[in-house]
Amino acid sequence: MYAIPSLILLCVITFLLAKGAIRVLGKERESSLYLGKLEKKMAALVFRERTLQDGIARLQTEEGVKGEIKERFNVTQAGEHVAVIIDEKRVSSSTQDRVWPWYKKLLFAIMGNR
């Protein structure tokens, strides 16, 4: 029905169009992944901005400035005292001997106590 050269030309055109469509789909997928990364980064930056704004607001008060000085330079005002709390060292309550892996047990059985 149709001439063979026109069928071949239509197949080549179809192939080129399909190849272009596949590239566009790949770019769309890549762009959506990049968009997701950018949205996560934006959310982290918005959180950081809020944290910084809260810190700035705290430092604009006299109490905030005093608190920051105490925290950074480990100083106290007149009449204040510092209490240092030290935890006791905890001793292991386990009485079980150390468990050796199977290969060390085998080596000890073969070599003895060397």
MOTATA-V770323 format. One record per backbone hydrogen bond with DSSP energy under -0.5 kcal/mol. NH is the residue of the N-H (numbers start at 0). CO is the residue of the C=O. Records with the same first field share a line. If there is no record, write none. Layout:
# MOTATA-V770323
NH = CO ; CO
This chain:
# MOTATA-V770323
6 = 2
7 = 3
8 = 4
9 = 5
10 = 6
11 = 7
12 = 8
13 = 9
14 = 10
15 = 11
16 = 12
17 = 13
18 = 14
19 = 15
20 = 16
21 = 17
22 = 18
23 = 19
24 = 20
25 = 21
26 = 22
27 = 23
28 = 24
29 = 25
30 = 26
31 = 27
32 = 28
33 = 29
34 = 30
35 = 31
36 = 32
37 = 33
38 = 34
39 = 35
40 = 36
41 = 37
42 = 38
43 = 39
44 = 40
45 = 41
46 = 42
47 = 43
48 = 44
49 = 45
50 = 46
51 = 47
52 = 48
53 = 49
54 = 50
55 = 51
56 = 52
57 = 53
58 = 54
59 = 55
60 = 57
64 = 60
65 = 61
66 = 62
67 = 63
68 = 64
69 = 65
70 = 66
71 = 67
72 = 68
73 = 69
79 = 76
83 = 81
84 = 82
85 = 83
99 = 97
104 = 100
105 = 101
106 = 102
107 = 103
108 = 104
109 = 105
110 = 106
111 = 107
113 = 111
